[in-house]
């Protein structure tokens, strides 16, 4: 099997897998208990939190453990909205590109009286900074813009937006699930108030997540309980959170080298595709992107049929976000960029990770070329305006 869908979830780092194989224990205990066993688990949980805080560059009290990036985003938005001090501020500014977890949270808040402004991107997949800044009116309570898009890999101007919101007294949240561990910027570069991170994008187990919450932001819990200082109830899985701390450490240690390697593989993949299939269109090409992500389409090709053919060859890729897999609805990201439904449904996403090799890239390109030639052409709507990066 050739796995080229790392934006959906990347394999565990070998060191993390080794840690987990040794760390599981039948020893009882709960970090909230006051007895010896509970104190031992609590010490391990504290150590994991302190390690993560040191790596990210924040205080341990700013680290909130969750079960996923989606939960982190929901807690950030719903928690900050419900706990806001100035209830007359009802505007939330975001984009049409956000992950479904953010879009879902925004829809719920809209039903609770929020005025949600969703800013559209340009055809290259990047939201113009000025277009967002003009929406940051005095009655804006929150602004949420993803750091890197999970489908196209396009990077958004979150550093500039974080500083602009800071100057205006607006709480700024960024979904950093795809970006963290792949980009070189740190929290010093992006002074966001709330940052969502998911473990399974970093080589940690699924079921782990983080919300970094600055001290100036009050949060109302989604899950009541005394854990996480009352911000997220539930007994934590200490071993998984230790694995998350280890995976984050490894990702940041290797970030510069891995990013350069993955960008080289991504660029070679796209050069080879364009050489063999001159009509191929790379979405987001020409603007800052994640180094590991290539979102492309071959005009008049059935993307779903191509994806199935590749799967039968043992090549795992995606037609968009993993959480939308199996949906007949075209990608909201691509249609927001101006593609027609047919064009969006002809698009594939290849995303590379620490296990990806040059040989796998070469095999994938050869398979794509083979199947594009063999598949019957799909007819796209010629009357639709096509916006591309």
N, C-alpha and C positions, 0 to 999 in steps of 0.2 A: 504494500500500500504506500502511495505517495501522498502525504498529508500537506496540503497547501491552503489551509483554512485557519491560520493561526489567529486571525482577528475574532473568530468564534470562540476559540479556546486553545491555548498552547500547551504542549506536553509539560509535565513536571520536569524541572531541572533534575538531572540524575542525583545530585546531592540531596535534593528535597525528597525524592523517592527513597533514597537510602535512609534519610532521617526518619521518615514515616515508618519504614519497615522495622526500625529499632525502637521507636518512641511509644507505639501503642502498648498499653499496659492494662492489666485487669485490676490494678490498684484503685480502690474507690476514692472518691473525693469530689468536693465541689468548692470552687474558689470562694464562695460566699460563707462557707462553714468556718467556725472558729476553732475547731479541733485541729490536731496535728496534720491530718491528711488534707484538710481544707487549706491550712496555711501553706502547705507545700505546693498545692496547685495554684494558690493565689500568688506565691512568689514567682512561679513560672509565667503566669499571665502578666504580672508586672514587668518581668524581664522582657517579654515579647513586646509589650507596649513601649518600653523605654528604648528598645532597639529600633523599632519602627520610627519613633519620634526623632531619634538621633539621625537616622538615615534620611528622613524626609526634611528635617530641619525645623521641627516644631517642638512644642512642649508635650510631655506625655499626656497631660490632661486634655489636650486638643485632639487626641486619637480616640475615635469611637469605633469599636468593632461591630461589624454587621455580617450578614450572611451572603451579600452580593453587592455588585455595583448598583443594581436596580434599587435595592433597599436603601443604599446610601443616598442615591439621588432623591428618592421619595421622602426620606427623612429630612434631607437638606431643604427641599422646597416646602413640603407640607409643615415640617417642624418650625422652620423660620417664619412662615406665613402666620401660623396660628399663635406664635409667641411674640409677634411684632409689637413694639411699644406704641407706634403711631398707627392706630387702626384706620385713620382717615386715608392713609396711603394705600391705595388699592390696585395700583398698576404693577404688572409683572412683565418684563421685557425678555423675550427669548427669540428663537429662530424656528423656521420650518424644517430644519435639518436634524433636530435633536433625536436622541435615542427614544424608542417607544416608552421606556420607563419615565423619562422626563415629560414626554408629550402626554402620557396618561396622568401624571401628577398635576400637570397644568390644567388638564380638562376637569379634574376633580376640584381644583381651586377655583376655576371659572364658575363651577356650579355653586361654590360657596361665596360668590360675590366679587371675585378678583376680575380685574380688567386685564386680559392677557393679550399682549402684542407679540405677534410672531413675524419676525423679519425674514424676508426671503433672500436667498443668495443670488449671486450672479451666475452666469452660465458655466463658470469655471468651478463652482461649488464653494466659493469663499464668500462669506457675508461681508459686504463693504462696511468698514468701521464707521464711517460717517452716518450710514443708514441706521445703525444701532444707536449711536450717540444722540441723534435727533429725537429718539424716543425716550430718552432718560429725563423725563419731566419731573418737576418737584414732587408730584404725587406717586413717584415710583418707589415701591418697597423693595423689590427684588429684581435681579437680572441674572439669567442663566443661559450661558452659551458654552457648547461643548468645545473642548480643546482640540480634539481631532475627530473627524467623522469616521465612524466605524465601517462605512461602505466605500467611500472614495479615498479615505486617508487624508483628505485636505485639512490643513491646519487653520484654525480660526484666530483672529487677532485678540486672544484672551489677555495677553499682558497689558495691552493698551486699554482694554475694557475694564480690567480689574483696577487699574489706576484711576480711570475716569469715574468708576463707581465709588472708589474710596474717597475721591475729592468731593463727590456729591452726597455722601452719607447713605449710599445704596448698598444693600447686601448683595455681594456677587458670588454666584455659584458656578463652578465649571465641572462638567463631566470629563474627568481625566482618565477614564477607563482604558481607552486605546492609547493615549499619549504617554502615560507615566511609565517610565522605564525604557521608552524608545526615543524620546526627545531629550536634548541636553539642558533645556531650561529647568529651573528649580522654583521653589516657592518664593525665593527672593526675586526672581524675574516675573513671576505671576502671583502678586499678592492677593489671591482670592480669599474670601471669607469662609467658603465652604468648597471642599474638593472631594469628589467621589472617585474611589479606586476599587477595582475588582481583582481578586487574587488569581483567578484562572487565566488572566491575560498576562501574568507575570511569571508563570511557571510554578504557581502554588495550586493547591487543590481547589476545585470548585466548591462553593459554599462558604467562601471567605471574602470579606470586603472591608473597606475602610471608609469612614467619613472623617476628614480633617475639618474641625470646626474651630474657628478663631474665638478667643475669649469674649470678644465684643458681641457675638451672636448668641441670642437665646434660642433654644430649641424646645418645642413641645414633643414629647415622645410619641411615636406611632405605636409602640408596644410598651405598655406600662410595666414598671418594675424598677427595682433599686439598682440594678446593674448599670454599668457605664455611667455612673453618677446620675441615674434617673433618666438618661436620654435614650436608652434602648434596653428593655427588659429581656430576660432570658438567660439561662445558664450557658456560658460560653464553652465552645469546644477548644480547650487549651492547646491540645496537640496540633490541631489544624491552624491555630493562630501562630503557634511557634513555627510551623512550616511556612506560613505567610511571611513572617519576619525573615526567615532564611532566604526565601525566594526573592524578596525585595532586595536584600543585601546582594545576592548574586546578580540580579538584574542590573542594579546600579553599578556594581563593580565592572560589569562587562558591557555596559551600555554603549560606550564610545566605540569599542571595537566591533561589537555586534551590529550597531547601526550602520557603520561603514560597510561591513560585509553584506548586510541585507540590502542596502541601497545598491551595491554593485550587482547583486543577483537580480534585484527588481529591474534595474536599468538594462541589464543584459536580456532579461525576459522580454521587456518591451521592444528593445531593438530587434530581437529575433522575430517577434511577432510581426512587427511592421515590415521587416524584410520579406517574410513569407506571405503576409497578408496585408498588402499596402493600404487596403481600405479600412483597416482597424482604427477605431477611435478610442483614445485613452482619456477617460474623464478625469479632470483635475490636472492634466499635464500642463506644466508651465507655471503653476503656483506651488507654494510650499506644501509638501505632503509628508506623511509618515514614510520612512525609508523602506518599509516592508510591504506596502499595499499597492496593488495594481487593479484598477477597476476599468474594464474595457468592454467594447462590443464590436462585433463584426456585422455591418449593415446587412439586412435581409437574411439573418441567421436566427433560427429559433434557439434562444438561449437555454431554455429548459431542456430541449432535446440534446443540445450540446453538453450540458451539465450531466445528463443521464448517461450519455455515451462515454464521457470521461470517467464517471463513477464505475461503469462496467469495466473500464481499463484499470481500475484501482487508483484513480487520481481523485482526491477529495478537494473540491473547491466549493464556491458558494455563488448563489445568484443575488446575494445581498446580505442583509443582517440575518444571523442564525436564528434569532427569536421570531423571525417572520417566515422561516422555512416551511414550505408546503402551502403558503398563502398564494392565492391567485391574484391578489392585489399588487399592482406594480409598486416598486420602491417609492416611498414618499420623498426620499432624498433626491432621486434622479428626476422625478416629475417636478419637484421644486426648482431644479436646475433648468427646466424647460424641455425635457424630453417627453415625447409622447408615451402613452402606455406601452405600445408595441416596442418602441425603442428601449424603454426601461426594462422590459421583459426579455430583451435580447442581450442584456448585460451580465457579465460574470465578474466576480471578485476573486482574485488570487491574493493570498496574504501569507507571507513567509515568516519563519521563526528560527529558533536556535538549532533545530534539527534539520533544516533545509540545506540541501547540497546543490552544487552546480549540475550534477548528473540528473537530479530530479527536475531542475528547471529545463534542461535540454529535452528530457523525456516528455514533459508537459507540453512544451511548444510543439514538438513533433506530433503529439496526439491531437492537439487543437487543430493544427493544419490538416491532418488526416480526416478528422471528423467534419470540419467545415466543408471540405471538398465532397464528402459523401452525403451530407444531409440535404434534403430538399430545401430550396430557398423559402424563406418566410417573407411575406409582403408587408412592408411598412407603409404607413400612411404618408403619401408624398406631400400632402398639404400641410403637414405639421412643421412649424418652425423648429429648427434644431439648434439648440444652444450648447456649446461645448467649451471645455477648458483646453 
